[in-house]
Amino acid sequence: MNGGLVRLREIIQTITPSERKVASYILEQPQRLVGMSVAQLAEQSGGSQAAVIRLCKSAGFKGYQELMLKVAGDLQEECQPQGGYQEIRPNDSIDQLIDNISANNIQSIRDTIKILDSEQVKQAIDALMEAKRIFFFGIGVSNLIATDAQHKFLRINRPCFAFTDADLQLISSVMLTPQDVVVGISYSGQTPVTAECMRLAREAGACTISLTRYGNTPISMLADIALHTSSTESNLRSGATSSRIAQLNVIDILYLGIASQDYERSLQALDRTHNVIRRSRR
């Protein structure tokens, strides 16, 4: 049981100042949390007991005990060498770039596994299995994730759409039905066009799935099923890097989850699509 520190890192910029005091203390000195009571943590962090309880709720813990257990799990994991997020520095060598970027991508997937709710994943797979049509909405880098998802799901004969144009995304949102499923993709969880598409989809009665960073965001709060990824993006954002890898990993989980449950049909579809592409390239 771990993932406590990841959750706190993900939400620390969105919680109240009193909760942030408690979260910062835990992140800076996690080893001191183990065995502490709520009152002791409040006193040591400069917060309040109410702030500790609110923080547990904001981070999605069932209570203080779960927070402590997950942080303890993180500390045990840290005893094993795994690396961590590496900053990109001026004039890094090629070897350093290879090592650091690869380490960040690996760490992003590791941290996402800690906060990805398996029950929500199951619900998402079930909803996608039953969908008459699937719409993947995303802007900018998130649209690349949406396009990748469309490609994968079409390969197993699932009718789906991923429009690059924002207007087309909005237009299709008002034409949805309760038999459709929408997947809103946004690392920040705040992209206005995607949020509007999710709102319109809910009004139309479609099932809504979000894929965002951890925490309550405008997009995840509009979702019937909320999936989360983790990634600590540095100030050097030449395009979201490790967050993109984490999102692609979740899309792969959904895609292969459907293929596994509908194995024979999916295998036949994959064979047919593989053969037609191979013939076209001769």
Phi, psi and omega in degrees: 000112179212192180102002181295314182291325178298313180300316181296319178298321185291327187257357192299333180275354185246356183265173182289158180304322180292322176292323182296325177301314181293314181297318180297319179299315181295317182293325181281326183224063185298330182295337182280344182291323186300121179092351179285146171274168177301317181297318180294318179296319179299316181293315183291327183273346183083012178261212179224163178297324178296322180293323178298314181295319179295323179297317179302318180292317181298325181275357177085018177274150178289338180177183183296325181298319180293320177302312182296318181295320181290323176294320177299321176296322177297318180296321178295321179293325182293343177291343179259133183295119179225356182081215182166186181290133182245132177284145175272124186250159177300138174064029173299145176287164178300319179298319178295319178299314179301312182294313186290314181294318178296319179297320179296318180296317179296317181295324179299317178292319178301314182291326178296320179302325183292331185249357180281117184281116184296327179292320177293322176298316179299316179297321180295315179298316180298317180295318179293326178298322185271352187292138172286318176219150179237133178240125176256118182248133177191149180244145177067229180300325180295335177291331175296322177294318180298317180294320177298319179296317179301315180301314182294313185290328175295327180297336178250026171062043174251113182301117184211161185221145174214101183269134176287322183285129182295322180297320179295325176297317180292318180299314181294332182296327182274356180255011183282165178228168177297349178272357183261159176232136179246136174243111179266120186248123178195117181301315181289333185077012186234002183301118188302315182296316180295320178298319179294320176299319179295319180296314180295323179296319179295319179298327180280352179091006179285154174284133183245131177239132177251149174228098186222177172293166184291145178117171178278113180238164179307322182282315181295331179285346176265004186262140170286328180229121184252120175250142185233147172239163178235142174190128176267099179277134178277179179293338179275092185246079177280027188119130183305122185260286184293331177295324179295318179298318180296320179294316178300323180296319179293320177300318178299321179297316180295315181299310182286335175296317177292314180301324180290318182287329179243059195298308186296314180296318180294320180296318178297318180294319179296319178297315182296315181290324178297317182294319182291324178291320180296318179295325183289342184259004180286000000 
